[in-house]
Amino acid sequence: MLSRIAESLFWIGRYIERSDGTARILDVHLQLLLEDPWIDEDTACRSLMGVMGSVTPGDEVRVTRGDVLTSLAVDRANPSSIAYAVQSARENARRAREIVSTELWETLNTTYSRMPRRINNEKAHEFFQWVRERSALAVGVTDSSTSRDEAWQFLTLGRAIERTDMTARLLATRALTEASGPSWTTILRSCGAYEAYLRTYRGMPSAANAAEFLLLDRLFPRSVIHSITVAEQCMSAIDPVADRVGHSNTVLRALGRIRNDLEYRPIEEILRDLPEHMEQVQKVTREASEAIRDRFFPTHAEPSWIGETS
């Protein structure tokens, strides 16, 4: 497969997952700002923008819920926003049009064309619900119309890497607003994990159990460990090298390192310093993404024309 096509598929998967994950995180935290009058809006909004990787205004400017909504939802120039992710997914699908199915192209194109340029605070929840539905539709169309070949592996690899990152960010936002942040029940519901959690633990969510479920449950598809495992499986299918000693594949090395660190470290120790551990997970996903780019999507400088010298 051409590296250009593989790269586009990888980023389609990442951007679809990013729009979904960002919508889930914003929905939880912006709804909480409406419901709890005791939360310091400026501090909470700055923390949220920081965790999502968006630039925060100077201290002299008060950051409001509306500012977060504009910056992280509909600002098409902000790489951390939902609108940017939808636009980028559609652009990558256009570049890989010969591989992408008509159904997926139409889904992404329709989502892009219907993306609003501004949102009222009262309509925020409806917008986030719409984004999640469109992301789910794109994933469903892909599942039902893509052969399980290299194209599928690259797209699924992108989704798994991004899902690992977004779940880590969701847990980090919970840790940063521990005193007045969303409850673990709300966090689980935002991931679609509440019912699955109840079936597993059969009780009200506690910090240890909920964090353990979202980090370490091997059967729940949005957990960090499950997403890392899927990424490892895709990587092994794309590049099936069986090393006799260690791993020569830098992507598998990075993913295996963080998986082992989470699986074998006591959950109490992880909870004591949750933001640091989640930052480490995000760092590893960045390392893995860069290693994938270097291995499969090498970018060489374009040749430039040099005129003859007399």
Beta strands, then each sheet from edge to edge (+ up, - down):
end
